């Protein structure tokens, strides 16, 4: 059916549903070339008021890749309980995403409050992000499981969808664990880490 066909099917369903969704007379699919009348700087500033946890997404080397891949990611969420699915968003211009896609698997590392420097290292471009970083292979994917994280989720890439200038990556959870039951999470709010 493709992404456009799926979106159109969802709109048809919502139009036929009883109640408020049915009364949504202007309901339609958003075209690729449409832009919302919102200033990008203001969008970022306002959404910065939403505090989020911070993760590092990692993947093992694949193909000709020289080593593992990883990037800092705050746009992570749980998605489904049955089947167990999670999602993260990554910029379409990311140099790390193609390496994760080639691997087809990844590990979400949920950072602890004292791991701000680790997050900054994985947010940098053009560096060896794993230099001096202790990690072990995640049990199912072999992706780097970083030392000292609060929790980890070992996944297989389940689906990838477009979302504006980002991709929405859905992962099927194959294994998971929580290491830091009493530690606090690393939070990001209004452009800085909360301690």
C-alpha positions as CSV (number, residue, x, y, z in Angstrom):
1,X,0.0,0.0,0.0
2,X,2.9,2.4,0.7
3,X,3.0,5.3,3.1
4,X,0.7,7.6,1.2
5,X,-1.9,4.8,0.8
6,X,-1.7,4.0,4.5
7,X,-2.2,7.7,5.4
8,X,-5.2,7.9,3.1
9,X,-6.7,4.8,4.6
10,X,-6.3,6.3,8.1
11,X,-8.1,9.5,6.9
12,X,-10.9,7.4,5.4
13,X,-11.3,5.5,8.6
14,X,-11.4,8.6,10.8
15,X,-13.9,10.2,8.5
16,X,-16.2,7.2,8.9
17,X,-15.8,6.9,12.7
18,X,-18.6,7.9,15.0
19,X,-18.4,11.0,17.2
20,X,-15.9,13.8,17.1
21,X,-13.6,12.2,14.5
22,X,-16.5,11.9,12.1
23,X,-17.3,15.6,12.4
24,X,-13.8,16.6,11.4
25,X,-14.8,17.9,8.0
26,X,-11.3,19.2,7.1
27,X,-9.6,16.0,7.8
28,X,-7.1,15.1,5.0
29,X,-3.5,13.9,4.4
30,X,-0.8,16.4,4.8
31,X,1.1,16.8,1.5
32,X,4.9,16.5,1.4
33,X,5.3,20.1,0.2
34,X,3.2,21.7,3.0
35,X,4.9,23.8,5.7
36,X,3.3,24.8,8.9
37,X,3.2,28.5,9.6
38,X,5.4,28.2,12.7
39,X,8.8,29.7,13.1
40,X,11.5,27.0,13.5
41,X,13.2,28.9,16.4
42,X,9.9,29.4,18.2
43,X,9.0,25.7,17.6
44,X,12.2,24.6,19.2
45,X,12.0,27.0,22.1
46,X,8.4,26.1,23.0
47,X,8.9,22.3,22.7
48,X,12.1,22.7,24.8
49,X,9.7,23.1,27.8
50,X,9.0,19.4,27.5
51,X,11.6,17.6,29.6
52,X,12.8,14.4,28.1
53,X,15.0,11.5,29.0
54,X,18.2,11.0,27.1
55,X,19.4,7.8,25.3
56,X,22.3,6.7,23.2
57,X,21.3,4.5,20.3
58,X,24.1,2.0,19.3
59,X,24.6,-0.6,16.7
60,X,27.3,-3.2,15.9
61,X,29.5,-2.7,12.8
62,X,28.0,-4.0,9.6
63,X,29.5,-4.5,6.1
64,X,32.5,-2.3,5.6
65,X,31.9,-0.1,8.7
66,X,35.1,0.4,10.7
67,X,33.4,0.0,14.1
68,X,30.2,0.3,16.0
69,X,27.8,3.2,15.5
70,X,26.0,5.4,18.0
71,X,24.3,8.8,18.5
72,X,22.7,10.7,21.4
73,X,18.9,10.7,21.1
74,X,16.2,12.3,23.2
75,X,13.3,11.6,20.8
76,X,12.7,8.0,22.1
77,X,9.4,6.5,23.2
78,X,7.7,3.3,24.0
79,X,5.2,2.4,21.3
80,X,3.4,-0.9,21.8
81,X,3.0,-3.5,24.5
82,X,1.8,-6.3,22.3
83,X,4.0,-6.8,20.3
84,X,6.7,-5.0,22.3
85,X,7.8,-2.0,20.1
86,X,9.7,1.2,20.8
87,X,10.4,4.1,18.5
88,X,13.1,6.8,18.1
89,X,13.4,9.7,15.6
90,X,16.6,10.5,13.7
91,X,17.4,13.3,11.3
92,X,17.4,12.3,7.7
93,X,20.8,13.9,7.3
94,X,22.3,11.8,10.1
95,X,25.6,10.2,9.2
96,X,25.1,7.5,11.9
97,X,21.6,6.3,10.8
98,X,22.7,4.6,7.6
99,X,25.2,2.5,9.6
100,X,22.4,1.5,12.1
101,X,20.1,0.7,9.1
102,X,22.8,-1.6,7.6
103,X,23.2,-3.4,10.9
104,X,19.4,-3.9,11.1
105,X,19.6,-4.0,14.9
106,X,20.3,-1.5,17.7
107,X,20.4,-1.0,21.5
108,X,18.8,1.9,23.3
109,X,20.9,2.9,26.3
110,X,19.0,5.0,28.8
111,X,21.4,7.4,30.4
112,X,21.8,8.0,34.1
113,X,22.0,11.6,35.6
114,X,25.8,11.5,35.8
115,X,26.2,10.6,32.2
116,X,26.0,14.1,30.6
117,X,29.6,13.9,29.3
118,X,28.8,10.6,27.7
119,X,25.8,12.1,26.0
120,X,27.9,15.0,24.7
121,X,30.5,12.6,23.3
122,X,27.8,10.8,21.3
123,X,26.2,14.0,20.2
124,X,29.5,15.1,18.5
125,X,30.1,14.5,14.8
126,X,33.3,13.3,13.2
127,X,34.9,11.7,16.3
128,X,35.4,8.2,17.5
129,X,32.5,8.2,19.9
130,X,33.5,4.9,21.5
131,X,37.0,5.9,22.4
132,X,37.5,5.2,26.1
133,X,33.8,4.2,26.5
134,X,33.3,0.9,28.4
135,X,30.7,-1.4,26.8
136,X,29.7,-5.0,26.4
137,X,27.7,-6.6,23.6
138,X,23.9,-6.5,24.1
139,X,22.7,-10.1,24.3
140,X,20.7,-10.4,21.1
141,X,22.0,-7.8,18.7
142,X,25.6,-7.5,19.8
143,X,25.1,-3.7,19.8
144,X,27.2,-1.8,22.4
145,X,25.6,-1.8,25.8
146,X,27.2,1.1,27.6
147,X,28.5,0.7,31.1
148,X,26.5,2.5,33.9
149,X,23.2,3.0,32.0
150,X,19.9,2.9,33.8
151,X,18.3,0.5,31.4
152,X,18.8,-1.0,27.9
153,X,16.5,-2.2,25.2
154,X,18.0,-4.5,22.5
155,X,16.0,-4.3,19.2
156,X,15.6,-5.3,15.6
157,X,14.6,-2.6,13.1
158,X,10.9,-3.3,12.6
159,X,9.8,-0.4,10.3
160,X,11.0,3.1,9.2
161,X,8.6,5.9,8.4
162,X,9.1,9.4,7.2
163,X,8.3,12.3,9.4
164,X,9.2,15.7,7.9
165,X,13.0,16.2,8.2
166,X,13.3,13.1,10.4
167,X,12.8,9.3,10.1
168,X,10.6,7.4,12.6
169,X,12.4,4.2,13.4
170,X,10.3,1.4,15.0
171,X,12.2,-1.3,16.8
172,X,10.9,-4.7,17.9
173,X,12.2,-5.4,21.4
174,X,14.2,-8.7,21.6
175,X,15.7,-8.3,25.1
176,X,15.8,-5.6,27.8
177,X,17.0,-4.9,31.3
178,X,17.3,-2.3,34.0
179,X,20.6,-1.9,35.8
180,X,20.1,1.2,37.8
181,X,16.9,0.7,39.8
182,X,17.8,3.5,42.3
183,X,19.8,5.9,40.1
184,X,18.2,9.0,38.6
185,X,17.8,9.5,34.8
186,X,19.5,12.1,32.7
187,X,16.9,14.7,31.8
188,X,17.1,17.4,29.1
189,X,15.0,20.6,29.5
190,X,15.2,23.9,27.7
191,X,18.5,23.2,26.1
192,X,20.4,21.8,29.1
193,X,20.7,18.8,31.3
194,X,18.8,18.8,34.6
195,X,20.7,17.6,37.7
